């Protein structure tokens, strides 16, 4: 209830000030511009990931990741013993989300294209590649396949950006990008 009720109870019949109409028009036009820019960037901006999503059995996906890791491990990371895996150029790379880790660590070559497979075996997780701004919700039972071509050399962090429990804040992973012919 207002402190001072309006003079007229039928407020929608009151005239609108010219200044307010200008701002309403500006907001409406800006909204249209942003709407059409989303469509434009989807097709011409090349900012959207080319991805496929399909159903997958959790045990089957986990075994695929284990087999991939056994076949292409090049070293282990520090004291943790997490395998660093270098997939074949142009091939498939697998990462597994599980409470509370992204596994294994990947080593990719700059300028080469890979099909990155992502899934979870327990809860919904988020795949956020930092500092690039790639964000994907990863659900158990769904396998995301994203075509990626790294353009920069460096170490990129993978963090979970979907709350997944008490250890969520420590759920991290890594992707290394090296010059072609290096690493391993």
C-alpha positions in Angstrom: 0.0 0.0 0.0 1.4 3.4 -1.0 2.0 6.2 1.5 0.1 8.6 -0.8 -2.2 6.8 -3.2 -2.5 8.2 -6.7 -5.1 10.8 -7.5 -6.7 8.5 -10.0 -7.2 4.8 -9.3 -7.0 4.0 -13.0 -3.2 4.6 -13.4 -2.9 3.1 -16.9 -5.0 5.9 -18.3 -2.5 8.6 -17.0 -0.3 10.2 -19.7 3.3 9.0 -19.9 6.0 11.7 -19.8 7.9 12.2 -23.1 11.3 11.4 -21.3 9.9 8.1 -20.1 8.7 7.2 -23.6 12.2 8.0 -25.0 13.8 5.6 -22.5 11.2 2.9 -23.2 11.9 3.2 -26.9 15.7 3.1 -26.4 15.3 -0.1 -24.2 13.0 -1.7 -26.8 15.4 -1.0 -29.7 18.4 -2.1 -27.7 16.6 -5.4 -26.9 15.9 -6.0 -30.6 19.5 -5.3 -31.5 20.8 -7.8 -28.8 18.2 -10.4 -29.9 19.3 -10.2 -33.5 23.0 -10.1 -32.6 22.6 -13.5 -30.8 21.3 -15.0 -34.0 24.0 -13.4 -36.0 26.8 -14.5 -33.7 25.5 -18.0 -33.6 25.9 -18.4 -37.3 28.8 -16.1 -38.2 30.6 -15.4 -34.9 32.2 -18.9 -34.7 32.0 -18.6 -30.9 29.7 -21.6 -30.3 31.2 -25.0 -29.8 30.3 -27.7 -32.4 29.1 -30.4 -30.1 27.2 -33.6 -30.1 25.3 -35.1 -27.1 24.2 -38.7 -26.7 23.2 -41.1 -24.1 25.9 -43.3 -22.6 26.1 -46.1 -20.0 28.2 -44.8 -17.1 30.2 -48.0 -16.7 30.9 -48.1 -20.5 32.1 -44.5 -20.5 34.3 -44.9 -17.5 35.9 -47.9 -19.1 36.5 -45.9 -22.4 38.3 -43.3 -20.3 40.4 -45.9 -18.5 41.3 -47.6 -21.8 42.2 -44.2 -23.4 44.3 -43.3 -20.4 46.2 -46.6 -20.4 46.9 -46.3 -24.1 48.1 -42.7 -24.3 49.6 -41.8 -20.9 52.9 -40.0 -21.3 53.7 -39.2 -17.6 52.2 -38.7 -14.2 51.6 -35.3 -12.7 53.7 -34.5 -9.5 52.9 -36.1 -6.2 49.3 -36.8 -7.1 50.1 -39.4 -9.7 47.3 -38.2 -12.0 48.1 -39.4 -15.5 48.9 -36.8 -18.3 47.5 -38.2 -21.5 48.5 -37.1 -25.0 45.8 -38.3 -27.5 46.7 -38.8 -31.2 46.3 -35.6 -33.3 42.9 -35.5 -34.8 41.7 -38.2 -32.5 39.4 -38.5 -29.6 40.3 -37.2 -26.1 38.3 -38.3 -23.0 37.8 -36.5 -19.7 35.8 -37.9 -16.8 34.0 -35.9 -14.1 33.6 -37.6 -10.8 33.4 -36.4 -7.2 35.6 -34.3 -6.9 38.0 -34.4 -9.9 38.4 -34.0 -13.6 40.4 -37.0 -14.8 42.9 -37.4 -16.6 45.0 -34.4 -17.4 45.2 -33.8 -21.2 48.1 -32.6 -23.3 47.0 -31.3 -26.7 49.0 -29.8 -29.6 48.4 -26.2 -30.7 46.6 -25.8 -34.0 45.5 -29.5 -34.1 41.9 -30.6 -33.9 40.5 -33.1 -31.4 37.2 -34.5 -30.4 36.9 -33.9 -26.7 34.5 -36.4 -25.0 33.0 -35.3 -21.6 30.8 -37.1 -19.2 30.2 -37.7 -15.5 29.8 -41.0 -13.6 28.1 -39.7 -10.5 26.6 -36.1 -10.3 26.0 -33.1 -12.5 29.2 -31.2 -12.9 30.3 -28.2 -14.9 33.2 -28.1 -17.3 34.7 -24.6 -17.3 37.9 -24.1 -19.2 39.8 -21.2 -17.8 40.8 -18.6 -18.8 38.9 -19.2 -22.2 35.2 -19.1 -21.3 34.1 -22.5 -22.5 31.3 -23.7 -20.2 29.4 -27.0 -20.5 27.0 -28.7 -18.1 28.1 -32.3 -17.8 25.4 -34.8 -16.7 25.7 -38.5 -15.8 24.5 -40.6 -18.6 25.1 -38.0 -21.3 28.3 -37.8 -23.4 29.2 -34.4 -24.8 31.6 -34.5 -27.8 33.1 -31.1 -28.5 35.4 -30.4 -31.4 38.3 -28.2 -30.2 41.4 -26.7 -31.9 43.7 -25.1 -29.3 45.1 -21.8 -30.5 47.3 -20.9 -27.6 50.1 -22.7 -25.8 49.9 -22.9 -22.0 48.3 -24.6 -19.1 44.5 -24.3 -18.8 42.5 -25.0 -15.7 39.3 -27.0 -15.8 37.0 -26.2 -12.9 33.6 -27.5 -11.9 31.1 -24.6 -12.0 28.1 -26.6 -10.9 27.8 -27.2 -7.2 28.4 -30.9 -6.7 28.8 -31.3 -2.9 31.2 -30.4 -0.1 34.3 -30.9 -2.1 33.1 -28.9 -5.0 35.7 -26.1 -4.4 38.6 -28.5 -5.0 37.2 -30.1 -8.2 39.8 -29.1 -10.7 41.6 -30.5 -13.7 44.0 -29.4 -16.4 44.6 -29.3 -20.1 48.1 -28.5 -21.4 48.6 -27.1 -24.9 52.0 -27.5 -26.4 53.7 -26.7 -29.7 53.4 -29.5 -32.3 56.0 -32.2 -31.8 56.8 -31.1 -28.2 55.7 -32.5 -24.8 55.1 -36.1 -24.0 
